[in-house]
Each structure stands twice: as C-alpha cells, then as structure tokens.
Amino acid sequence: MAVLVVEDEPSVVSVLKRGLAEYGFETSIATNGLTGLQMALNHPFDLVVLDVMLPDMDGIQICHRIREQNPALPILMLTALDSTENVVTGLDSGADDYMVKPFKMAELAARLRTLMRRRTGSEPAPATSIYIIADLEVNTDARTATRGQAPLNLTSTEYRLLEYLIKNQRKVLSRIQILENVWDIDYNMATNVVDVYINYLRKKLDKAGDVKLIHTVFGMGYMMKDED
C-alpha cells in the first residue's frame, strides 16, 4: 500500500519511514504543506498520514483541499494536540482517524489497515437504503438526512453517527460501540468525543423536529427512539 506522509519533523519522518516499511507500506514523504497537497492530488496514494502543524499550509487546510477532489482517500491526522476540541476539528476537516504523538508504530499500522478495509471492503449492500424514525429519514445511498422533509446540514462525522444510530434504533449503544463503529477505532477513553458529537447531532435533530430522538441511557450509553 502506498502511503503519503506529510510531516516536517525529521525525527518523526525517520521513525515513520522505517517503521511503516517494516509493516509492508511503501512510503513517500513531503516535509511541507504545499508539497504534500500537490503530491496527494497528483499521485495515486492509498493513504495519507497528515501532521496538523506544517510549514506553508497546515494539515486542516490540506485535508479540506484533498476532500474537495478526492472524498474517498483515507486520511489519518498525526499531531501533538490531544484535546477533544482538536480531535473534533481534525475529524470535521474530513480526516478519517486521529493519532496523538508520541505513538506506537504497531497501532499506527493497525489503524492504517483498518482505514484500507473501510475503503476496499466488500460488505454486502443492505437490503434497504432508506431508514425512517418519526419524521426523520436517512438515505444511506445518497448519504442524506431530512427531518420533516427539510434537509439536515450535517458534517461527515455527524452523518456517520446518525447512520449508525438509526440503523440500530431502539438498541442501547455504549460509547465504546459508537467509537468502534463510527470511527472504526477505540480512541483513548479519556476523550469525550462521542458525547461532543451526540450533543452536536442532538441539537440539529431537535431544532428540526418536535419529537426527541436521541436519548441518554444513564450509565450505559445512547439510544435512538421516537418516544420518551
């Protein structure tokens, strides 16, 4: 698998290039933002490992630009910033996953393989592409959501969360289940990224309709249902 690493710290570049090679990845390096963006847009990479803090153009800007032209290219953010706000910013820019320095090479390799399985997996298509609860409708083919026939303006992460919830409506879903199925990885459980995104999504759903759909099951997780 061909991986583009956009990273400006020589010590990190050395570790990544050597470590990824040991796990069977073919690695190309860009040491500044503009070069990284040009390489990502002009060469057929399978994955991108993208630092946030870069010369010329930061990783958030690069991620947005890549997503405009190549929505399917898996991107993993690699950064020293580990607050929930920074995780959310990285994911909202279009990143598929997020790792904090320092990291273990085995975990990075595992996450990259997970992203590739998500991209190339051959799971059978669901029997239906339309899911409905109350006046909320989600079309998983078109990746759209409407409530009361009005379209919902969701980020990519909010949409993935909504899709997982509505496919499992009336089931209690733990935070770990949501992390593993929406983000495909078990994030450090110290982060409250699930609660942050549940809050974002709940506000948008509640604003668009009268019936509360996302319910907190105290001590257990969350459930989507159409009554209290």
C-alpha positions as CSV (number, residue, x, y, z in Angstrom):
1,M,0.0,0.0,0.0
2,A,1.3,3.4,-1.0
3,V,1.3,5.9,1.9
4,L,2.0,9.6,1.7
5,V,3.4,11.0,4.9
6,V,3.2,14.8,5.3
7,E,5.4,15.6,8.3
8,D,8.1,18.3,8.9
9,E,9.9,16.8,12.0
10,P,13.0,14.9,10.8
11,S,13.0,12.5,13.8
12,V,9.3,11.6,13.2
13,V,9.9,11.2,9.5
14,S,12.7,8.8,10.1
15,V,10.6,6.7,12.5
16,L,7.6,6.7,10.2
17,K,9.6,5.8,7.1
18,R,11.5,2.9,8.8
19,G,8.5,1.7,10.8
20,L,5.9,1.7,8.0
21,A,8.4,-0.1,5.7
22,E,8.6,-2.9,8.3
23,Y,4.8,-3.3,8.2
24,G,4.8,-3.5,4.4
25,F,3.8,0.1,3.5
26,E,5.5,1.9,0.6
27,T,6.1,5.4,2.0
28,S,6.6,8.8,0.3
29,I,7.5,11.9,2.3
30,A,6.5,15.5,2.0
31,T,8.1,17.9,4.5
32,N,5.8,20.9,4.0
33,G,2.2,21.6,3.4
34,L,2.2,22.8,-0.2
35,T,4.3,19.9,-1.4
36,G,2.1,17.4,0.5
37,L,-1.0,18.8,-1.1
38,Q,0.4,18.6,-4.6
39,M,1.6,15.1,-4.1
40,A,-1.8,14.0,-2.6
41,L,-3.7,15.4,-5.5
42,N,-1.4,14.3,-8.3
43,H,-0.4,10.8,-7.3
44,P,-2.5,7.7,-6.6
45,F,-1.8,7.1,-2.9
46,D,-3.8,4.6,-0.9
47,L,-3.5,6.5,2.4
48,V,-2.3,9.9,3.7
49,V,-0.7,10.4,7.2
50,L,-1.0,14.1,7.8
51,D,0.5,16.2,10.5
52,V,-1.5,19.2,11.6
53,M,1.3,21.8,12.2
54,L,3.2,22.2,8.9
55,P,5.1,24.9,7.1
56,D,3.2,26.8,4.3
57,M,-0.2,25.2,4.8
58,D,-1.5,23.4,7.9
59,G,-3.0,19.9,7.9
60,I,-6.5,21.1,8.4
61,Q,-6.3,23.2,5.2
62,I,-4.7,20.3,3.3
63,C,-7.4,17.9,4.5
64,H,-10.2,20.2,3.3
65,R,-8.5,20.6,-0.2
66,I,-8.0,16.8,-0.6
67,R,-11.6,16.2,0.3
68,E,-12.8,18.6,-2.3
69,Q,-11.1,16.5,-5.1
70,N,-10.8,13.0,-3.6
71,P,-13.5,12.3,-1.0
72,A,-12.6,8.6,-0.7
73,L,-8.9,8.9,0.1
74,P,-8.3,7.7,3.7
75,I,-6.6,10.4,5.8
76,L,-5.1,9.9,9.3
77,M,-4.2,13.0,11.3
78,L,-1.0,12.8,13.3
79,T,-0.4,15.6,15.8
80,A,0.8,16.6,19.3
81,L,-2.5,18.3,20.1
82,D,-4.7,15.8,22.0
83,S,-7.6,17.9,23.4
84,T,-11.2,17.0,22.4
85,E,-11.5,20.3,20.5
86,N,-8.5,19.4,18.4
87,V,-9.8,15.9,17.7
88,V,-13.2,17.3,16.6
89,T,-11.5,19.9,14.4
90,G,-9.4,17.3,12.7
91,L,-12.3,14.9,12.1
92,D,-14.6,17.7,10.9
93,S,-12.0,18.8,8.3
94,G,-12.5,15.4,6.7
95,A,-10.0,13.2,8.4
96,D,-10.9,9.5,9.0
97,D,-8.8,9.0,12.1
98,Y,-6.6,10.8,14.5
99,M,-3.5,9.8,16.4
100,V,-1.5,11.8,19.0
101,K,2.3,11.9,19.3
102,P,4.0,10.0,20.7
103,F,2.5,6.9,19.2
104,K,3.2,3.2,18.8
105,M,4.1,2.1,15.3
106,A,2.1,-1.1,15.7
107,E,-1.1,0.9,16.5
108,L,-0.5,3.3,13.6
109,A,-0.1,0.4,11.2
110,A,-3.2,-1.3,12.6
111,R,-5.2,1.9,12.1
112,L,-4.0,2.3,8.5
113,R,-5.0,-1.2,7.7
114,T,-8.4,-0.5,9.2
115,L,-8.9,2.5,7.0
116,M,-8.0,0.5,4.0
117,R,-10.5,-2.2,4.9
118,R,-13.1,0.5,5.2
119,R,-12.3,1.8,1.7
120,T,-11.9,-1.5,-0.1
121,G,-14.2,-3.8,2.0
122,S,-16.7,-5.9,0.1
123,E,-19.5,-6.0,2.6
124,P,-22.9,-6.8,1.1
125,A,-25.2,-3.9,0.5
126,P,-28.0,-3.5,3.0
127,A,-31.5,-4.6,1.9
128,T,-32.7,-1.1,2.3
129,S,-31.1,2.3,1.8
130,I,-33.9,4.3,3.5
131,Y,-34.2,4.4,7.3
132,I,-37.1,6.2,8.9
133,I,-38.0,7.1,12.5
134,A,-40.7,9.6,13.3
135,D,-40.3,12.3,10.7
136,L,-36.5,11.7,10.2
137,E,-35.4,9.9,7.0
138,V,-31.9,8.8,6.2
139,N,-30.9,7.7,2.7
140,T,-27.6,5.7,3.0
141,D,-27.1,5.6,-0.8
142,A,-27.3,9.3,-1.2
143,R,-25.9,9.9,2.3
144,T,-28.6,12.5,3.0
145,A,-30.8,13.1,6.0
146,T,-34.1,15.0,6.2
147,R,-36.4,15.8,9.1
148,G,-40.0,16.9,8.3
149,Q,-38.9,17.0,4.7
150,A,-36.3,19.7,5.5
151,P,-32.6,18.7,4.7
152,L,-30.2,18.4,7.7
153,N,-26.9,20.1,7.3
154,L,-24.5,17.5,8.8
155,T,-20.8,17.2,8.8
156,S,-19.4,13.8,7.6
157,T,-18.8,12.6,11.1
158,E,-22.3,13.7,12.3
159,Y,-23.8,11.8,9.3
160,R,-21.8,8.6,10.2
161,L,-23.0,8.9,13.8
162,L,-26.6,9.4,12.7
163,E,-26.5,6.5,10.3
164,Y,-25.2,4.2,13.0
165,L,-27.8,5.3,15.4
166,I,-30.8,4.9,13.0
167,K,-29.6,1.5,11.8
168,N,-29.6,0.4,15.4
169,Q,-32.7,2.3,16.6
170,R,-34.2,1.1,19.9
171,K,-30.9,-0.5,20.9
172,V,-28.7,0.8,23.7
173,L,-25.3,1.7,22.2
174,S,-22.4,2.1,24.5
175,R,-19.7,4.8,23.9
176,I,-17.2,2.0,23.0
177,Q,-19.6,0.6,20.4
178,I,-20.1,4.0,18.9
179,L,-16.3,4.7,18.8
180,E,-15.6,1.4,17.2
181,N,-18.4,1.6,14.6
182,V,-18.4,5.3,13.7
183,W,-14.7,6.0,13.9
184,D,-13.5,2.3,13.3
185,I,-11.1,2.6,16.3
186,D,-11.0,2.5,20.0
187,Y,-10.0,6.0,20.9
188,N,-8.4,6.8,24.3
189,M,-11.4,6.6,26.6
190,A,-10.4,9.7,28.4
191,T,-11.7,11.7,25.4
192,N,-15.4,12.7,25.4
193,V,-15.6,12.9,21.6
194,V,-18.7,10.7,21.5
195,D,-20.6,12.9,23.9
196,V,-19.5,16.0,22.0
197,Y,-20.8,14.6,18.7
198,I,-24.0,13.3,20.3
199,N,-24.6,16.8,21.5
200,Y,-23.9,18.3,18.1
201,L,-26.3,15.9,16.4
202,R,-29.0,16.1,19.0
203,K,-29.1,19.9,18.7
204,K,-29.6,19.7,14.9
205,L,-32.3,17.0,15.2
206,D,-34.2,18.7,18.0
207,K,-34.1,22.1,16.2
208,A,-35.7,20.4,13.1
209,G,-38.5,18.5,14.8
210,D,-40.7,18.3,17.9
211,V,-40.0,14.7,19.0
212,K,-36.8,14.0,20.8
213,L,-35.0,11.1,19.1
214,I,-31.6,10.6,20.8
215,H,-31.9,9.5,24.4
216,T,-29.3,9.1,27.1
217,V,-29.4,5.8,28.9
218,F,-27.5,6.8,32.1
219,G,-24.5,4.6,32.9
220,M,-24.9,2.7,29.6
221,G,-24.8,4.9,26.5
222,Y,-27.4,6.2,24.0
223,M,-30.5,5.0,22.2
224,M,-32.4,6.4,19.2
225,K,-36.2,6.0,19.6
226,D,-39.2,8.1,18.8
227,E,-40.8,8.4,22.3
228,D,-39.6,9.2,25.8
